[in-house]
Amino acid sequence: MDKAWQSEFQARQTRCREVACERGFDGLLVIGRGPERANDVKYLTNHLPLLPGHVSRYTFKGRGMAAVLLPLDQEPVLITSTPFLEPQSDLAVNQVRVSTNWPNEVASAVTGAGLSQSTIGLVGLDVLPVSLWREIEKELPSVRFYPADDIVMNLRAIKSNHEISCIREGARLGDEAFKEIQPLIQPGRTEREILCALRESLSGRGVDQAGGTFQSGVERSAEPIMHARATDRVLQEGDMFHMEINGYYGGYMIDFCRSGVAGVATPDQARLLDVVLEMLETSIMAVRPGVRAEHVQQSAAEVARHHGLLSHHTLAYGGPGTYLGHGIGLGVDEPPLLALGDKTILRAGMVLTIEPGIYRTPLGGARIEDEVLVTESGAEVLNCCTRRLW
């Protein structure tokens, strides 16, 4: 790990300590479980816990778990349940403990740091199994733990220049891949064939975990997402479709979506797609520092309301979609949520995906999504491939 990258991790750890101190904590214990909720640990240490399995079986306890102990005045300690997959030189911590009895090792690290009678902020309660939590509590009866998920979550929401450069490059590669496979989206091709071509194009550009979705026809395009991300369904002339483009570049998420019609769009299809595009453009214009996250969704909802399609939008307005968008970074669906009820104030350095959709209409459904960087003066759209595919 070069000095600049090491310095970034040290700055993250320092900021966590500062916020923990402001709250009266003696330190933080940050929990992660691979692969679904491991990025708080990765954010602080560059370690990604993997291989989840049995929570507790005989002497093997906590497989797939990892934790970062971050005392206020000592070096951080990484406690993981499987040998780390990264070279040790790439880790942002010097003290690493590997044990098949993970909860016991966590307790030992806390005691070894002189924190056995302290107040500790706990990050990751949502992924800490009750059985493991009980064992940690049993070993540390005098420690006072308090929920502190928002500390790391809020820091992760504001991206550094390095993080932004990774996301920006990922968006560029995603645009390139989509442009390459766009000619395949025509009658006679299958959903699976198109998605496989996308994966191959992304992977060939150095994108990890390349993937996405392809949903076509009235029934499948009408849903925001279906369990079968692509099928052997053959596209017919006039089919509505929407397609997610996903993957990771430099460890950071690629997430945007395009919609259109295979062949020639009818006037009604074109009107529906025009509404979704108007929702996207209106939402992007609403993004600027100081605006509450929920305001961005409200701006899109007003467009849907004007066109009589509000109940085909998000759950907040009676529709099937979840929300208008969300933050991205090391993971997908990160805070803030662009959703009614999220009072987060947008700040420069946040990276959002804005993905308005209209679903469950007699024509099917559509979604158009771009990655957007919140800047000091407004918003910068990171995707440049065409939005209009009709």
Secondary structure by P-SEA (a helix, b strand, c coil): ccaaaaaaaaaaaaaaaaaaaaacccbbbbbbccccccaaaaacccccccccccccccccccccbbbbbbcccbbbbbbbccccccccccccccbbbbccaaaaaaaaaaaaaccccbbbbbcccccccaaaaaaaaaacccbbbbbcccaaaaaaacccaaaaaaaaaaaaaaaaaaaaacccccccccaaaaaaaaaaaaaaacccccccccccccccccccccccccccccccccccbbbbbbbbcccbbbbbbbbbbcccccaaaaaaaaaaaaaaaaaaaaccccccaaaaaaaaaaaaaaaccccccccccccccccccccccccccccccccccccccccccbbbbbbbbccccccccbbbbbbbbbcccccccccccccccc
